[in-house]
Amino acid sequence: MNTVNSLALQGFEIFRHEIERQHLKSKTFQPHDYLLHQGQEILELFWVDSGQFTIGYTANNGRNYSLGRNLVDKHLFGEVEYLTSSPCQFNIQASEIVTAKVLPIKVMTAILQLDSKVGIWMSQALSSRYQTGMTMTMNRFLHPLIYNIAWDIQQHCIGARPAVNFSHVYKEAERFGCSERVYSRVVNQLLDMDLIKKIGNQLHVKDLPKLAKFLEMK
């Protein structure tokens, strides 16, 4: 294990120990409850052991963009806004009943000051998410919509992303920043090409090698 990974792991263990030691208050969120609202001031952070959440953004023109439903494990919400002293960038909603520990800013600051390795852990976690996010953003900009939808379905199939899809077309369309009509048209193209199949409300890969070849050509 390299030095940075080792220090980050130690920092994570220190952070988790402090979370448990301080007996923080817990808050339970029902499905569709907001952990954080876009634009709100961050007065406390939330530590979640495990849970599913929907992350979305609403532009000034009213258009919505969804980052989809995310399964998180040992995750801290609000850390970016805490570190930058900025309002919350996204709407974060629970997709199931979730219990989170409430971490006041003063407590978060005290934990960071305990050991520099906690900061290294946070930096590594944020850097990892930045790289993942930038990969997705570059795909959105540099590839056609049909590629991005096909790639997303492939990632679910191979287990690289949680196998969770919305059952409503408009929710899926929001993840790709397009209208329901455009999203449905592209899905129908992939169905006609015999690359995917639809079972109930779920889209599945029909021919993985053929889909992989299609993506290479795009």
N, C-alpha and C positions, 0 to 999 in steps of 0.2 A: 504493500500500500504506500503510495507516495506521501510526501510530507503534508501537502495541503489537505488531502483526503483524511489523513490521520488526525490532523488538527481540527478539521470540520466535524469529524465524528466525535471527538472529545467535547467540542463545543456544544454539539447537539445533546450529549449526555448530561452536561452541566446544566443546560437550559431545561431539559426535561426533569432533572432532579429538583431544580428550583421551583418549577411549576407544581410538582407534587408536594414539596416541602411547605409551600406557602398556603396551602389549602384555599385556593382561590374559589370565588363564587362560580357557580355553574348556571347556564341559561339554556333552556330547551326551546328549540325552534320546530314549529310544525311545518309540513310541506307548504311551500310557497311563501313562508315567512322570510323577511329580509334580514340577513346578518348585517349588511352594509348597503346604504343607498348611494347611488352616484351623486357626487357633489357634497355629501355630508362631511362635517369636520370629524376627524378621528380623535375620540377621547379615550377609547379603549380598544384593545386588540382581542381576537378570539383564537383560542387554541382548540383544534378539533382532532381527536384521536382517529376517527374514521367517519366518513359520511359522503353523501352525494349532494352536489350543489350545481346550480345553473348560474353562469356568469354572463352578463350582457351589458350592452352599452346603447344609450339612446342619444342620437345626434340632435342638434338644435332644430333640424327640419322635421323631426319626429320619426325618422327612420331608425329601426332597431337592428343591432348586430349582436348575434349570440355566439359566444365561444363554446356553446354546447353544455352538455351535462358532464360534470367532472367528478370522478371518484377520488377523494383525497385520503391520505393516510399521514397522521402526525403532521398536520399542516397549520401554519400560523396565518391568519387573515388580518390584513391591515398594516403589515410591516412596511410595505413600500411607502404608503402615505405617512406612516410614522417617521420613517427615515428622511423623507423629503419635506415634511411639514406641509403637505398638500391635501386638498379634499379628496375623498374617495373617487377613484376613476371609474369604477364599474358598479353595477347592481349585482349583488350576490344573494341568491335565494336558495334556501334549503329545498332539496327535492324529496326528502324523506324526513322523518323525525330524527333530529340531531341534537345532541347535547354538547355544548362548547364551554370551555372555561374562559371566564372574563379576565382579561389581563390589563389593568389600568396602566396608563402611560408611565406613571411614576415607578411602578413595579418593573415594567419593561426596561426602563432606563437603568434602574438599579441592577438588574440581571446583566445587562450589557457591560456595566462597569465592573462586575465581579471578575471577569476573565476575558481577555482579548479573543480567546478561542470561540466564544459565543458569536462574536462579530464575524469571525472567519466562516463559521457554519452558516450564518445568515447570508453572507456574501456569496458563498458557493451555491446555496439554494436559489437565490435570486438570479445568479448568473446562468444556472442550468435552465431555469424557466425562461430567461431572456433568449437563450439560444433556441429553445423549442419554439417560442413565440415567433422569433425572426424567421425560422425555417418555414413556418406556416404562412407568415406574411409574404415572404418571397415567392412561395408557391402561388399565393393568391394573385400577386402582381404579374408574375412572369409566365404563368400557364393559363390556358383557357378554363372556363368553368367546368367543362366536362371532365378535364383532368383532375381538378380538385375534388369533385364529387366522387369520381372513380377511385382516386387515391384514398379518400376518407373511408370508403366502404372496404377497400383492401386492408387498411390499417386495423379496422375492427375485426376483419376476418383472421388476420395473422396474430391478433392479440397484442398489437403494439399500442392500442388505445382501448379504453374500456368499451365493452360491447353493449353500448347503450345508445339507442336512437329515440327521437321524439316520434310519437304516433301521429302528430299533426303536421301537415305539409308546411304550413306557414312557419312553424318553429324550425324545421329543417332549412327552409329558405333563408331565415335570419342568420343561420350559421355561415352562409355563403354570401351574404349581403345582396341577395337578389329577390325578385318577386316569386310568389307561389307558382305563377304561370311558367316563368322561365325555369325554375327548379324542376317542375313536373315534366317540362319538355325535355330537359337534359336526361332525367331519369328514364324517360321513355326511349330515348336514343340508346342508352346503355342496355335497356331491356331488349330492344330490337336487334342490337349487335350481339345478343346472347352472352354478354359478359356478366350480367347479374340476374338475379331472380327475386321475386317478391313473395314473401310468405307472411300472410297477415299484414301487419303494419311494419314489418321489418324488411330491409333490403340485404340480400346475401350475395356473396360471390358465387357465380355458377361455374366459372372456369378460371382458376387462379393463374395458371401459366399464361393463358390467353390475355387475361387482364394485365398481368405484369408486362407482357410484350406491348400491349396497347399504351401503357404508361411510359415505357421506354421511348416510344415513337412520338410522344407528345412533348 
